[in-house]
Amino acid sequence: MARLSRRSFLQTAAAGAIAAPLARSQPTQPAPDVVVVGAGAFGGWTALHLREMGHAVTMVDAYGPGNGRAASGGETRQIRVGYGDQEIYSRWVLRALEKWKAREQEFGESLLLPTGRLQLASGWTEELSATKSVFEKLGVAHEVVPHDELSKRHPQMRPEAVEFALFEPGAGVLRARTAMRVVAAAFEKKGGRFRIGRAETPSEAGSTLSRVSLGGGESLSAATYVFACGPWLPKVFPELLGRKIFTPRRDTFFFGTPSGDDRFDHPHLPNFADVGYYGFASIDGRGFKVSPQGEQVAFDPDLDERVHNAYLLERARAFLAHRFPDLQHQPLLESRVCQTEMSVDENFIVQKHPRWDNVWIAGGGSGHGFKHGPVVGEYVARRVAGNDQEPELEAMFRIKAETFDASVFSGARRY
Ligand SMILES: Cc1cc2nc3c(=O)[nH]c(=O)nc-3n(C[C@H](O)[C@H](O)[C@H](O)COP(=O)(O)OP(=O)(O)OC[C@H]3O[C@@H](n4cnc5c(N)ncnc54)[C@H](O)[C@@H]3O)c2cc1C
């Protein structure tokens, strides 16, 4: 069983002696080894892995696992191996796919739907060529489907101006919100403690954090803290991350499918990605998903209302009219507004806080983090426990020197 360092153990003992007040409704327990703040894809999986490694872990979340504000709180998220030349992420997805399948068995819950994915293309780009090379190198099943063949296979899609599609048959859809609830339940079943509470921004002097305040005089003490607060990280650490993580809104639309017609339902059409859009066939009859990409409007994860933007709905409808004409007059069934947590280079962030030796930051999922959850969780848990098995990734996951340009925050591009 991996252990925290001797130094951390001494800190645990010290933290236990401080005997921080615990939740009023819960009996006093010894201080945990680790407090994980945030029960999303990054925090939930980290807490589960730390617990499975034998640590005493408390996980705290302001709104609960898979909540409607969290980046991990959507119904569905995509899993696909293609990442251009970023082979490391492709490798991680291959590991993640195996882990998702194993966890499905362990949890007894359907979490991964095999769908395949079509990347529609009007010609070879550097990104696509690199994706194909990495597929070949890693032995990932794929196929280049020419225009005419696309028309035959998927007559419900109009491949106008599409030369070919790069098809990834192993891609799929994850039931995101459900997964986060199941992960938190497994964590508790294995002896982890979960509670609702909002961690305040730490402000302690010194190089070691002794407690995380939850407001109202409550706090949690541990040897080590992991802040996996997703799009809230800039609020929790404004000085460190205020200009390093940007949280643009993402509007997603679910359109009705024609009555008595299952051509637009899973499993009759793979996930699709087009320039500026992506989406999925209707899953469980909940609607055909279309997500317009590229918006740069900052979104407050606590306070902003999740009402879709009329302009983005227009864009989604225009896309349907162009690519899936039989859906263009179908009604909107549902819309969801979420926010991503973009790091400046779209790499994840996993590093110690520069001020406190025992505080870790895990986040920066940058619109692609969900699928990696089981691998990220294992990776962060190992680093926290002093057992980093991939030291070559440390630099990639550091907070970078660059900041987001001020214009991104100005609201100048609001609609
Ligand atoms: C619309 C959309 C589509 C996406 N599509 C995909 C996709 O197809 N595939 C993919 O792999 N990824 C996708 N992503 C990205 C992925 O969902 C995120 O990278 C990932 O879910 C981030 O997880 P997280 O744990 O870092 O953040 P979150 O899931 O947001 O979790 C953070 C948690 O911390 C809690 N919290 C915050 N502050 C505090 C505090 N102070 N105290 C206590 N709790 C706190 C919150 O309540 C929340 O539950 C998408 C994201 C969006 C928004």
The ligand as an SDF file (V2000), in Angstrom:
LIG
                    3D

 53 58  0  0  0  0  0  0  0  0999 V2000
  -20.1460   21.4150  -22.3780 C   0  0  0  0  0  0  0  0  0  0  0  0
  -18.8950   20.6210  -22.0860 C   0  0  0  0  0  0  0  0  0  0  0  0
  -18.5830   19.5470  -22.8880 C   0  0  0  0  0  0  0  0  0  0  0  0
  -17.4610   18.7740  -22.6070 C   0  0  0  0  0  0  0  0  0  0  0  0
  -17.2170   17.6900  -23.3870 N   0  0  0  0  0  0  0  0  0  0  0  0
  -16.2300   16.8370  -23.0450 C   0  0  0  0  0  0  0  0  0  0  0  0
  -16.0910   15.6180  -23.7490 C   0  0  0  0  0  0  0  0  0  0  0  0
  -16.8570   15.3210  -24.6690 O   0  0  0  0  0  0  0  0  0  0  0  0
  -15.1070   14.7640  -23.3470 N   0  0  0  0  0  0  0  0  0  0  0  0
  -14.2630   15.0630  -22.3160 C   0  0  0  0  0  0  0  0  0  0  0  0
  -13.3950   14.2540  -22.0230 O   0  0  0  0  0  0  0  0  0  0  0  0
  -14.3710   16.2310  -21.6320 N   0  0  0  0  0  0  0  0  0  0  0  0
  -15.3420   17.1000  -21.9680 C   0  0  0  0  0  0  0  0  0  0  0  0
  -15.4990   18.2680  -21.2810 N   0  0  0  0  0  0  0  0  0  0  0  0
  -14.5330   18.6330  -20.2310 C   0  0  0  0  0  0  0  0  0  0  0  0
  -14.7880   17.9060  -18.9450 C   0  0  0  0  0  0  0  0  0  0  0  0
  -16.1690   17.8190  -18.6860 O   0  0  0  0  0  0  0  0  0  0  0  0
  -14.0530   18.6380  -17.8060 C   0  0  0  0  0  0  0  0  0  0  0  0
  -12.6890   18.8070  -18.1580 O   0  0  0  0  0  0  0  0  0  0  0  0
  -14.1050   17.8430  -16.5040 C   0  0  0  0  0  0  0  0  0  0  0  0
  -15.4150   17.4150  -16.2430 O   0  0  0  0  0  0  0  0  0  0  0  0
  -13.5870   18.7370  -15.3810 C   0  0  0  0  0  0  0  0  0  0  0  0
  -13.7070   18.0470  -14.1560 O   0  0  0  0  0  0  0  0  0  0  0  0
  -13.2750   18.7930  -12.8270 P   0  0  0  0  0  0  0  0  0  0  0  0
  -13.3930   17.7780  -11.7470 O   0  0  0  0  0  0  0  0  0  0  0  0
  -11.9740   19.4670  -12.9910 O   0  0  0  0  0  0  0  0  0  0  0  0
  -14.3430   19.9650  -12.6340 O   0  0  0  0  0  0  0  0  0  0  0  0
  -15.8800   19.8910  -12.1700 P   0  0  0  0  0  0  0  0  0  0  0  0
  -16.5530   18.7270  -12.7590 O   0  0  0  0  0  0  0  0  0  0  0  0
  -16.4850   21.2270  -12.4120 O   0  0  0  0  0  0  0  0  0  0  0  0
  -15.7880   19.6310  -10.6170 O   0  0  0  0  0  0  0  0  0  0  0  0
  -15.3840   20.6210   -9.7080 C   0  0  0  0  0  0  0  0  0  0  0  0
  -16.1770   20.4040   -8.4390 C   0  0  0  0  0  0  0  0  0  0  0  0
  -15.6410   21.2300   -7.4250 O   0  0  0  0  0  0  0  0  0  0  0  0
  -16.6960   21.7290   -6.6380 C   0  0  0  0  0  0  0  0  0  0  0  0
  -16.1850   22.9400   -6.0100 N   0  0  0  0  0  0  0  0  0  0  0  0
  -15.7300   24.0390   -6.6270 C   0  0  0  0  0  0  0  0  0  0  0  0
  -15.2900   24.9420   -5.7460 N   0  0  0  0  0  0  0  0  0  0  0  0
  -15.4670   24.3880   -4.5250 C   0  0  0  0  0  0  0  0  0  0  0  0
  -15.1800   24.8120   -3.2100 C   0  0  0  0  0  0  0  0  0  0  0  0
  -14.6070   26.0000   -2.9710 N   0  0  0  0  0  0  0  0  0  0  0  0
  -15.4920   24.0010   -2.1790 N   0  0  0  0  0  0  0  0  0  0  0  0
  -16.0640   22.7840   -2.4050 C   0  0  0  0  0  0  0  0  0  0  0  0
  -16.3490   22.3360   -3.6430 N   0  0  0  0  0  0  0  0  0  0  0  0
  -16.0430   23.1160   -4.6860 C   0  0  0  0  0  0  0  0  0  0  0  0
  -17.8290   21.9400   -7.6170 C   0  0  0  0  0  0  0  0  0  0  0  0
  -19.0840   21.9270   -6.9880 O   0  0  0  0  0  0  0  0  0  0  0  0
  -17.6470   20.7880   -8.5780 C   0  0  0  0  0  0  0  0  0  0  0  0
  -18.4550   19.6740   -8.2480 O   0  0  0  0  0  0  0  0  0  0  0  0
  -16.6080   19.0920  -21.5310 C   0  0  0  0  0  0  0  0  0  0  0  0
  -16.9170   20.1870  -20.7130 C   0  0  0  0  0  0  0  0  0  0  0  0
  -18.0550   20.9510  -20.9770 C   0  0  0  0  0  0  0  0  0  0  0  0
  -18.3930   22.0810  -20.0670 C   0  0  0  0  0  0  0  0  0  0  0  0
  1  2  1  0
  2  3  1  0
  2 52  2  0
  3  4  2  0
  4  5  1  0
  4 50  1  0
  5  6  2  0
  6  7  1  0
  6 13  1  0
  7  8  2  0
  7  9  1  0
  9 10  1  0
 10 11  2  0
 10 12  1  0
 12 13  2  0
 13 14  1  0
 14 15  1  0
 14 50  1  0
 15 16  1  0
 16 17  1  0
 16 18  1  0
 18 19  1  0
 18 20  1  0
 20 21  1  0
 20 22  1  0
 22 23  1  0
 23 24  1  0
 24 25  2  0
 24 26  1  0
 24 27  1  0
 27 28  1  0
 28 29  2  0
 28 30  1  0
 28 31  1  0
 31 32  1  0
 32 33  1  0
 33 34  1  0
 33 48  1  0
 34 35  1  0
 35 36  1  0
 35 46  1  0
 36 37  1  0
 36 45  1  0
 37 38  2  0
 38 39  1  0
 39 40  1  0
 39 45  2  0
 40 41  1  0
 40 42  2  0
 42 43  1  0
 43 44  2  0
 44 45  1  0
 46 47  1  0
 46 48  1  0
 48 49  1  0
 50 51  2  0
 51 52  1  0
 52 53  1  0
M  END
$$$$
